[in-house]
Amino acid sequence: MVQLSRGEAEAQITQAMVKFEREYKGRGPEEAKAFIIEEHVFVRLRGVLTPAERQLAKSEDPSTGRKLIKQVRQELIENARFLLETIIKDVLKIKVVSLHTDISSVTGERIIVFTLESAPRFKSEILQ
């Protein structure tokens, strides 16, 4: 059982993800929010593109620029996978079994989905 309420856990994950973005990538998102639904954690980060990435997305051949942005961001996430999974495990005390992510080079939004070994049980759910 998680010793937090669902809202507290979501807030802790959100804060940790923003901190990760700032420390690992050099800048944080404009907006972030985590959602825990059954055995999944969804993290939505808005405004994550750097000014250089925004220019690349608008280049003469935008499809090439978009592909490059997605490739670089995917590689960064794969290299940090252990750190991201640790964030979730530290808060929820449940192992992450998979991680999926995508980024929009148009809107600057990134979605990260973590699949957990099991659904967390929160403090407020146990009391009911």
C-alpha positions as CSV (number, residue, x, y, z in Angstrom):
1,M,0.0,0.0,0.0
2,V,1.2,3.5,-0.8
3,Q,1.3,5.7,2.3
4,L,-0.1,8.7,0.2
5,S,-3.4,9.6,-1.3
6,R,-3.7,9.4,-5.1
7,G,-3.4,13.2,-5.3
8,E,-0.3,13.3,-3.1
9,A,1.4,10.6,-5.2
10,E,0.5,12.4,-8.5
11,A,1.9,15.6,-7.1
12,Q,5.1,14.0,-6.0
13,I,5.6,12.3,-9.4
14,T,4.8,15.6,-11.2
15,Q,7.4,17.5,-9.1
16,A,10.0,14.7,-9.6
17,M,9.5,14.7,-13.4
18,V,9.9,18.5,-13.6
19,K,13.1,18.3,-11.5
20,F,14.3,15.5,-13.9
21,E,13.6,17.6,-16.9
22,R,15.5,20.6,-15.5
23,E,18.5,18.6,-14.3
24,Y,18.8,16.1,-17.2
25,K,17.8,18.3,-20.1
26,G,18.7,21.7,-18.9
27,R,15.2,23.2,-18.8
28,G,11.8,22.2,-17.4
29,P,8.4,22.1,-19.0
30,E,6.0,25.0,-18.9
31,E,3.4,22.7,-17.4
32,A,3.3,19.2,-16.0
33,K,0.8,16.8,-14.6
34,A,0.8,13.2,-13.6
35,F,-2.3,10.9,-13.6
36,I,-2.5,7.5,-12.0
37,I,-5.1,5.2,-13.5
38,E,-5.2,1.6,-12.5
39,E,-1.7,0.1,-13.2
40,H,-0.6,3.1,-15.4
41,V,1.0,6.4,-14.7
42,F,0.5,9.1,-17.4
43,V,2.8,12.1,-17.3
44,R,1.9,15.1,-19.6
45,L,4.6,17.7,-20.1
46,R,3.8,20.8,-22.1
47,G,6.2,23.3,-23.5
48,V,9.2,21.0,-23.5
49,L,10.8,22.1,-26.9
50,T,13.9,24.3,-26.7
51,P,14.0,27.4,-29.0
52,A,16.4,25.5,-31.3
53,E,14.0,22.5,-31.6
54,R,11.1,24.9,-32.4
55,Q,13.2,26.3,-35.2
56,L,14.1,22.9,-36.5
57,A,10.4,21.9,-36.5
58,K,9.8,24.9,-38.8
59,S,12.7,24.2,-41.1
60,E,12.4,24.1,-44.9
61,D,11.7,20.3,-44.7
62,P,9.8,20.1,-41.4
63,S,9.4,16.3,-41.6
64,T,13.1,15.9,-41.4
65,G,13.3,18.4,-38.5
66,R,10.5,16.6,-36.7
67,K,12.1,13.2,-37.1
68,L,15.4,14.6,-35.7
69,I,13.7,16.0,-32.7
70,K,11.8,12.8,-32.0
71,Q,15.0,10.7,-32.5
72,V,17.1,12.8,-30.1
73,R,14.4,13.0,-27.5
74,Q,13.7,9.2,-27.7
75,E,17.4,8.5,-27.2
76,L,17.6,10.8,-24.2
77,I,14.6,9.1,-22.6
78,E,16.1,5.6,-23.3
79,N,19.4,6.7,-21.7
80,A,17.5,8.0,-18.6
81,R,15.0,5.1,-18.4
82,F,16.4,3.8,-15.1
83,L,16.2,7.2,-13.5
84,L,12.6,7.7,-14.7
85,E,11.6,4.2,-13.5
86,T,13.2,4.9,-10.2
87,I,11.1,8.1,-9.7
88,I,7.9,6.1,-10.1
89,K,9.1,3.2,-7.9
90,D,10.3,5.6,-5.1
91,V,6.9,7.2,-4.9
92,L,4.6,4.3,-5.5
93,K,6.8,1.4,-4.2
94,I,5.8,-0.6,-7.3
95,K,8.1,-1.8,-10.1
96,V,7.7,-0.3,-13.6
97,V,7.4,-3.0,-16.3
98,S,7.3,-0.7,-19.3
99,L,7.7,2.9,-20.4
100,H,6.3,4.4,-23.6
101,T,6.7,8.0,-24.8
102,D,6.1,10.4,-27.7
103,I,6.6,14.0,-28.3
104,S,4.8,16.5,-30.6
105,S,7.1,18.7,-32.5
106,V,4.1,20.9,-33.3
107,T,2.7,21.5,-29.9
108,G,5.8,20.9,-27.7
109,E,3.9,18.3,-25.6
110,R,5.4,15.1,-24.4
111,I,3.5,12.1,-23.0
112,I,5.2,9.4,-20.9
113,V,3.2,6.3,-19.9
114,F,4.5,3.9,-17.3
115,T,3.0,0.5,-16.9
116,L,3.3,-0.8,-13.3
117,E,3.6,-4.4,-12.1
118,S,0.3,-3.9,-10.2
119,A,-2.2,-1.1,-9.5
120,P,-1.3,1.0,-6.4
121,R,-3.5,1.0,-3.4
122,F,-3.7,4.5,-1.8
123,K,-4.1,5.5,1.8
124,S,-7.6,7.0,1.2
125,E,-8.8,3.9,-0.7
126,I,-7.8,1.5,2.2
127,L,-9.8,3.6,4.7
128,Q,-13.1,3.1,2.8
